[in-house]
Amino acid sequence: MLDSIKNIFLPKTLFGRLIILPSVSVFLGFLIITFLAGYNQYSFVKEELEHDSKVIIKELSASLEKYLLLHDYGEIESIMRRFSLIEVIQSISLIDENSMPLLTIRKDVNKELQLEINTDKKYTNIEKHAGFFFTEDNHSYFSYKPIGNSVKKKWVMVEMSKEIGYARLMDLLLLVNITGIILIGFLSFIIYKIIYQPLKHIEYLTSFSSTLHKSYGVNCEVNSSIYEINSLADSLNQLSQELLKNQAIRTKQNEELRVFNTELTSRVEEEVLKNREKDILLLNNSRLAALAEMIGNIAHQWRQPLNAIALLIQSLQISYELDALNKKEFNEFVDDSLLQVDYLSRTIDDFRDLTKDEIDNEPFNVSEILSKTFRLIEPSLMNASIQSTLDIQDGIICHHSSANALSQAIINILNNAKDALIQQDVNEKEIHIQLKQVGTTIEISINDNAGGIPTEIIEKIFNAYFTTKHQSNGTGLGLYISKKIINKEMDGRLEVINNAKGACFRIVFSNSRRIC
């Protein structure tokens, strides 16, 4: 209910407010004016009736006074009837000295004149007045005036109806209200023509401006008599045309940018391919270097068993020439020779296992790979007078990456440690290798006692082509390739720190399967 009243007197639309609010204001103003006018008119009607009653009763008294002296009541009645025809007069009474009515002419409901003679009604308080006086009740005004001599003084009473005055007042109020309604309608028409239509133009311009991003290049047609609205329309049209030009420029720039991006993408792909080929070349070079290192290690490994086989052959030849060869010595020779050959065969198998192609992400035994790698490089370490120890936790399995890639990284680190020990000319050269697993994390640590890596270069040792060796002795790719293998292929990390004796390289990776 309250919302309905609110919507009536405070509409949501601007047009409604422009019409309703001024109309209500004008209506309330006319109510106030009508009230004040009615109040003033009421006082004016009362004063007018008092004035009219004085004039009428004075003339009536003057007309009756002569006939009262003659006691000509017929003429008196005639005069009273003639005055009773006045519209505002309701009744006229002639009152005797005892305040009793002698003769009364009264209008009935049909405005017909009725004669009343010697009624029992008595007018009180007349004797208190010496001359003209005026009274009223809810319906009429009463004026009294004495006539005749003081001994037998009589009174004339004229009753004037208030209804006539009220009718005049209502006619006036009706005229005021009709005038107010006409003014409200005229005001609404003026508001519509002068304010609402321009506001509709502004609403249209606002809607057009809010959709310029969809309708640029389109002219906004507004024919208004208001300069500011036409100026706004012209500005929006200029903005629309500018947007159209800017759109054409932007389209051209976008096309140029698309072509540039296509060319840039092609160049990036070419550079990525070149870098990939470069990485493959570096990896192959590093692997070839590692293979050459391992072949050298195999040469060291084979020298001792080959010497042993040569000694056995010489011993066999001497025994044969001295005719001292018997079956027992011959069997011992065969057993010793087969033992040395088996050692050579195992060396070849280890080398083949670590260089053959394999399937990536196939589970492998980290403990066995580390043992085979160590066996291949151990002769080279021994030849350099390096004491090496191996601390391996058995049964550690890795479910992703490449066993050969891990072996290559370890060989590169061990060769780097060996070169550092030789370069620093340490008396008791030591390398300690440890393999352990904590939870799902596998950790391989390689420690040496070469005194550590200088602080100023420790952050650079994994950079490509960085080496502290002579140019003929090093390429600077070993540790770079090792970090690339551990970080990218095994999703792990390769780091180095200095400890009390030397450098410690740590390889850390997970044994769980890689999530693709």
C-alpha positions in Angstrom: 0.0 0.0 0.0 2.7 2.4 1.0 4.7 1.5 -2.2 1.7 2.2 -4.4 1.2 5.6 -2.8 4.9 6.3 -3.2 4.8 5.4 -6.9 1.8 7.7 -7.4 3.4 10.7 -5.7 7.0 9.9 -6.5 7.1 8.1 -9.9 10.2 6.4 -11.1 10.2 8.1 -14.5 11.5 11.6 -15.1 8.4 12.5 -17.1 6.2 11.3 -14.3 8.1 13.5 -11.8 8.0 16.5 -14.1 4.2 16.1 -14.4 3.1 14.8 -11.0 5.3 16.9 -8.8 4.5 20.3 -10.3 0.8 19.3 -10.6 0.7 18.3 -6.9 2.5 21.5 -6.0 0.1 23.6 -8.0 -2.9 21.7 -6.6 -1.7 22.1 -3.0 -1.1 25.8 -3.7 -4.6 26.2 -5.0 -5.9 24.4 -2.0 -4.2 26.9 0.3 -5.3 29.8 -1.9 -8.9 28.4 -1.9 -8.8 28.0 1.9 -7.6 31.5 2.4 -10.0 32.9 -0.3 -12.8 31.0 1.3 -12.0 32.3 4.7 -11.8 35.8 3.5 -14.9 35.4 1.3 -16.7 34.1 4.3 -15.9 37.2 6.3 -16.7 39.3 3.2 -20.1 37.6 2.8 -20.9 38.2 6.4 -20.0 41.9 6.2 -21.9 42.2 2.9 -25.0 40.6 4.5 -24.8 42.9 7.5 -24.5 45.9 5.2 -27.4 44.7 3.0 -29.5 44.1 6.1 -28.9 47.6 7.4 -29.9 49.1 4.1 -33.0 46.8 3.7 -34.3 47.2 7.2 -33.8 51.0 7.1 -35.8 51.3 3.9 -38.4 48.8 5.3 -38.7 50.7 8.5 -39.2 53.9 6.7 -41.9 52.3 4.5 -43.8 50.8 7.4 -43.6 53.6 9.9 -46.4 55.7 8.3 -48.8 52.8 8.0 -48.2 51.7 11.6 -49.5 55.1 12.7 -52.6 54.5 10.6 -52.8 50.9 11.7 -53.1 49.9 8.1 -51.9 46.3 8.4 -53.0 45.4 4.9 -50.6 47.9 3.4 -48.0 46.8 6.0 -48.4 43.1 4.8 -48.1 44.3 1.2 -44.9 46.1 1.9 -43.4 43.2 3.8 -44.3 40.8 1.0 -42.7 43.1 -1.5 -39.4 43.2 0.5 -39.6 39.4 1.1 -39.1 38.9 -2.6 -35.5 40.0 -2.2 -33.4 36.8 -2.8 -31.4 36.8 0.4 -34.4 37.6 2.7 -35.8 34.5 4.4 -38.5 36.2 6.6 -39.7 39.6 7.8 -41.5 40.0 11.2 -43.2 42.9 12.8 -42.8 42.6 16.6 -44.9 44.4 19.2 -43.7 46.1 22.4 -44.0 42.8 24.3 -41.5 41.1 21.9 -44.3 39.0 20.3 -44.6 38.8 16.5 -47.7 40.6 15.1 -47.1 39.7 11.5 -44.5 37.5 9.8 -43.9 36.9 6.1 -41.8 33.7 5.6 -40.5 31.8 2.6 -41.2 28.0 2.6 -39.0 25.4 1.0 -40.5 26.2 -2.4 -39.7 29.9 -2.0 -43.4 30.7 -1.6 -44.4 33.5 0.8 -46.4 32.4 3.8 -48.2 34.7 6.3 -48.0 34.1 10.0 -50.1 36.2 12.4 -49.7 36.4 16.2 -47.6 33.3 16.7 -46.6 32.2 20.2 -42.9 32.8 19.5 -41.4 35.4 21.7 -38.2 37.3 20.8 -36.0 37.5 23.9 -33.5 40.2 24.8 -35.1 42.7 22.4 -35.8 45.1 25.3 -32.2 45.3 26.1 -31.5 47.2 22.9 -32.4 50.7 22.2 -31.6 50.8 18.5 -30.5 48.6 15.6 -28.7 45.4 16.4 -27.6 42.2 14.6 -27.6 38.5 15.6 -26.9 35.2 13.8 -27.3 31.5 14.1 -26.1 28.5 12.0 -28.4 29.3 9.1 -29.3 33.0 9.2 -28.5 36.6 10.0 -31.1 38.6 12.0 -31.3 42.4 12.0 -33.6 44.3 14.3 -34.6 48.0 14.2 -37.2 49.8 16.4 -40.0 51.8 14.8 -42.8 54.0 16.2 -42.9 56.1 19.4 -41.1 55.1 22.6 -44.3 54.2 24.4 -45.6 51.8 21.8 -42.3 51.0 20.2 -42.4 48.1 17.7 -39.5 46.2 16.0 -38.9 45.1 12.5 -36.9 41.9 12.2 -35.3 40.9 8.8 -33.9 37.3 8.6 -31.3 36.9 5.8 -30.3 33.3 4.8 -26.7 32.3 4.9 -27.2 29.7 2.2 -27.2 32.4 -0.5 -23.9 33.6 0.8 -22.6 30.1 0.9 -23.8 29.4 -2.6 -21.9 32.5 -3.8 -18.8 31.3 -1.9 -19.0 27.8 -3.5 -19.4 29.3 -6.9 -16.3 31.3 -6.3 -14.4 28.2 -5.0 -15.5 26.2 -8.0 -14.3 28.9 -10.3 -10.9 28.9 -8.5 -10.6 25.1 -8.8 -11.5 25.1 -12.5 -8.9 27.8 -13.0 -6.4 25.7 -11.1 -7.1 22.6 -13.2 -6.8 24.6 -16.4 -3.5 26.0 -15.1 -2.2 22.5 -14.2 -3.1 21.2 -17.6 -1.4 24.2 -19.2 1.7 23.8 -17.0 1.9 20.0 -17.9 1.7 20.9 -21.6 4.4 23.5 -21.2 6.6 21.0 -19.3 6.1 18.5 -22.0 6.9 20.8 -24.8 9.8 22.7 -23.2 11.4 20.2 -20.8 10.3 16.6 -21.6 11.0 16.6 -25.4 14.5 17.9 -24.9 15.0 15.4 -22.1 13.9 12.6 -24.5 16.5 13.9 -27.0 19.2 13.8 -24.2 18.1 10.3 -23.3 18.4 9.3 -27.0 21.9 10.9 -27.1 22.9 9.1 -24.0 21.8 5.8 -25.4 23.6 6.5 -28.6 26.8 7.4 -26.8 26.7 4.3 -24.7 26.6 2.1 -27.9 29.2 4.0 -29.8 31.5 1.0 -29.7 28.8 -0.8 -31.8 27.5 2.0 -34.0 30.6 4.1 -34.7 30.4 5.7 -38.1 26.6 6.2 -37.7 25.2 9.7 -37.5 22.8 10.6 -34.6 19.9 12.6 -36.0 18.4 15.1 -33.5 16.5 18.2 -34.5 16.0 20.2 -31.4 15.3 23.8 -30.8 17.8 23.8 -28.0 21.3 24.8 -29.0 23.1 22.7 -26.3 21.3 19.4 -27.4 22.2 20.0 -31.1 25.8 20.8 -30.0 25.9 17.5 -28.0 24.6 15.6 -31.0 27.2 17.2 -33.3 30.0 16.2 -30.8 28.8 12.6 -30.7 28.7 12.5 -34.4 32.2 13.7 -34.6 33.3 11.2 -32.0 31.5 8.5 -34.0 33.4 9.4 -37.2 36.7 9.6 -35.2 36.1 6.1 -33.8 35.5 4.9 -37.3 38.8 6.3 -38.5 40.6 4.9 -35.4 39.0 1.5 -36.0 40.4 1.5 -39.6 43.8 2.5 -38.2 43.6 -0.2 -35.5 42.5 -2.8 -38.0 45.6 -2.0 -40.1 47.8 -2.1 -37.0 46.3 -5.4 -35.9 47.1 -6.9 -39.4 50.6 -5.6 -39.2 51.0 -7.0 -35.7 49.5 -10.4 -36.8 52.1 -10.6 -39.7 54.9 -9.6 -37.3 53.8 -12.2 -34.7 53.7 -14.8 -37.4 57.2 -14.0 -38.5 58.3 -13.8 -34.9 56.8 -17.2 -34.1 58.6 -18.6 -37.2 61.9 -17.1 -36.1 61.4 -18.4 -32.5 60.7 -21.9 -33.8 63.8 -21.7 -35.9 65.9 -20.5 -33.0 64.4 -23.2 -30.7 65.2 -25.8 -33.3 68.7 -24.5 -33.7 69.2 -24.5 -29.9 67.8 -28.0 -29.7 70.2 -29.2 -32.4 72.9 -27.3 -30.5 72.0 -29.0 -27.3 72.0 -32.4 -29.0 75.4 -31.7 -30.5 76.7 -30.7 -27.1 75.3 -33.8 -25.5 76.8 -36.0 -28.2 80.1 -34.2 -27.9 80.0 -34.7 -24.1 79.0 -38.3 -24.6 81.9 -38.9 -27.0 84.3 -37.3 -24.6 82.9 -39.5 -21.8 83.2 -42.5 -24.1 86.8 -41.6 -24.9 87.4 -41.3 -21.2 85.9 -44.7 -20.6 87.9 -46.3 -23.4 91.0 -45.0 -21.7 89.7 -46.5 -18.5 89.1 -49.8 -20.2 92.7 -49.7 -21.5 93.8 -49.3 -17.9 91.5 -52.1 -16.8 92.7 -54.4 -19.6 96.4 -53.8 -19.2 96.6 -55.9 -16.0 94.6 -59.0 -17.1 96.4 -58.9 -20.5 99.8 -58.8 -18.7 98.6 -61.7 -16.5 97.5 -63.7 -19.6 100.9 -63.0 -21.3 102.8 -64.2 -18.2 100.7 -67.4 -18.1 101.5 -68.0 -21.8 105.2 -67.5 -21.2 105.0 -69.8 -18.2 103.2 -72.4 -20.3 105.8 -72.1 -23.0 108.7 -72.5 -20.7 107.1 -75.6 -19.0 106.5 -77.1 -22.4 110.1 -76.5 -23.6 111.5 -78.0 -20.3 109.2 -80.9 -20.8 107.8 -80.1 -17.4 104.2 -79.4 -18.4 101.7 -81.8 -16.8 98.0 -81.9 -16.7 97.6 -80.1 -13.4 99.7 -77.1 -14.5 97.8 -77.1 -17.8 94.4 -77.0 -16.0 95.6 -74.2 -13.7 96.7 -72.3 -16.8 93.3 -72.7 -18.4 91.5 -71.7 -15.2 93.6 -68.6 -14.7 93.3 -67.6 -18.3 89.5 -68.0 -18.2 89.4 -65.9 -15.1 91.2 -63.1 -16.8 89.1 -63.4 -19.9 85.9 -63.3 -17.8 87.2 -60.0 -16.2 87.8 -58.6 -19.7 84.3 -59.8 -20.8 82.6 -58.2 -17.8 84.4 -54.9 -18.6 83.1 -55.0 -22.1 79.6 -55.8 -20.9 79.6 -52.8 -18.4 80.8 -50.5 -21.2 78.2 -51.8 -23.6 75.4 -51.5 -21.0 76.3 -47.8 -20.3 76.5 -46.9 -24.0 73.7 -48.7 -25.7 70.4 -47.1 -26.6 67.6 -47.6 -24.1 64.0 -46.7 -23.5 63.4 -43.6 -21.5 61.3 -43.7 -18.3 62.0 -47.4 -17.9 62.7 -48.3 -14.2 66.3 -49.1 -13.5 68.4 -50.0 -10.4 70.4 -47.0 -9.4 72.6 -49.0 -7.1 73.7 -51.3 -10.0 74.2 -48.4 -12.4 76.4 -46.6 -9.9 78.5 -49.8 -9.3 79.0 -50.4 -13.0 80.0 -46.7 -13.6 82.4 -46.9 -10.7 84.0 -50.1 -12.0 84.6 -48.4 -15.3 86.3 -45.4 -13.9 88.0 -47.0 -10.9 91.2 -48.0 -12.9 91.6 -44.4 -14.1 91.4 -43.2 -10.5 93.9 -45.8 -9.4 96.2 -44.8 -12.2 96.1 -41.2 -10.8 96.8 -42.5 -7.3 93.4 -41.6 -6.1 91.9 -43.6 -3.3 88.2 -44.0 -3.9 85.5 -45.4 -1.6 82.0 -46.4 -2.5 79.1 -46.4 0.0 75.9 -47.7 -1.7 72.5 -48.5 -0.3 71.2 -51.5 -2.2 67.9 -51.9 -4.0 67.3 -48.3 -4.9 65.0 -48.2 -8.0 64.2 -45.1 -10.1 61.0 -45.3 -12.2 61.8 -42.5 -14.7 64.6 -41.0 -16.7 67.6 -42.7 -18.4 70.2 -44.9 -16.7 72.8 -44.1 -19.2 72.1 -40.3 -18.8 72.6 -40.6 -15.1 75.8 -42.7 -15.6 77.2 -40.0 -18.0 76.5 -37.2 -15.4 78.3 -39.2 -12.7 81.3 -39.9 -15.0 81.6 -36.2 -15.8 81.5 -35.3 -12.1 84.1 -38.0 -11.2 86.4 -36.9 -14.1 86.1 -33.3 -12.9 87.0 -34.3 -9.3 89.9 -36.4 -10.6 91.3 -33.5 -12.7 90.9 -31.1 -9.7 92.9 -33.5 -7.5 95.6 -33.8 -10.1 95.7 -30.1 -10.7 96.0 -29.3 -7.0 98.7 -32.0 -6.6 97.2 -33.3 -3.3 99.4 -35.8 -1.5 96.7 -38.2 -0.4 94.0 -37.9 -3.1 90.5 -39.1 -2.0 87.1 -39.4 -3.6 84.1 -40.7 -1.6 80.9 -41.7 -3.3 77.7 -42.2 -1.4 74.2 -43.4 -2.5 71.2 -43.2 -0.2 67.4 -42.9 -0.3 65.2 -41.0 2.2 61.5 -41.6 1.5 61.1 -41.0 -2.2 64.2 -38.9 -2.5 67.4 -40.4 -3.9 70.7 -38.6 -3.2 74.1 -39.2 -4.7 77.0 -37.3 -3.2 80.6 -37.1 -4.6 83.2 -35.6 -2.2 86.9 -34.9 -2.9 89.7 -33.4 -0.9 91.0 -31.0 -3.6 90.5 -27.9 -1.4 87.2 -26.8 -2.8 86.1 -24.4 -5.6 87.1 -20.7 -5.4 84.2 -18.6 -4.3 84.4 -16.2 -7.3 83.8 -19.0 -9.8 81.6 -21.5 -7.9 78.4 -19.9 -9.5 79.9 -20.3 -13.0 81.1 -23.9 -13.1 77.8 -25.1 -14.6 77.9 -22.6 -17.4 78.6 -23.9 -20.9 82.3 -23.7 -22.1 83.5 -22.5 -18.6 86.7 -24.3 -17.7 89.7 -23.7 -15.4 91.8 -26.1 -17.4 94.0 -25.4 -20.3 92.1 -25.1 -23.6 93.7 -28.2 -24.9 92.6 -30.2 -21.9 89.0 -29.2 -21.4 85.9 -28.1 -23.3 83.9 -26.7 -20.4 80.9 -28.9 -21.2 81.1 -31.7 -18.7 79.4 -30.1 -15.7 77.0 -28.1 -18.0 75.8 -31.3 -19.6 75.5 -33.0 -16.2 73.3 -30.2 -14.8 71.2 -30.3 -17.9 70.7 -34.1 -17.6 69.8 -33.9 -13.8 67.6 -30.8 -14.0 65.7 -31.4 -17.2 65.8 -35.2 -17.9 65.5 -36.4 -14.3 63.5 -33.5 -12.8 66.1 -33.3 -10.1 68.8 -30.8 -9.1 72.6 -30.8 -9.2 74.4 -28.5 -6.7 77.8 -28.0 -5.4 79.1 -26.8 -2.0 82.5 -26.5 -0.4 83.2 -28.5 2.8 86.2 -28.7 5.1 88.3 -30.8 2.7 87.1 -29.9 -0.8 84.0 -29.8 -3.0 80.8 -31.8 -2.6 78.6 -32.5 -5.6 75.0 -33.5 -4.7 72.6 -35.2 -7.2 69.0 -35.2 -5.8 66.0 -36.6 -7.6 62.8 -38.5 -6.9 62.3 -42.2 -7.5 58.6 -41.8 -8.4 57.2 -41.8 -11.9 57.1 -38.6 -13.8 53.6 -37.2 -14.2 53.0 -36.2 -17.9 
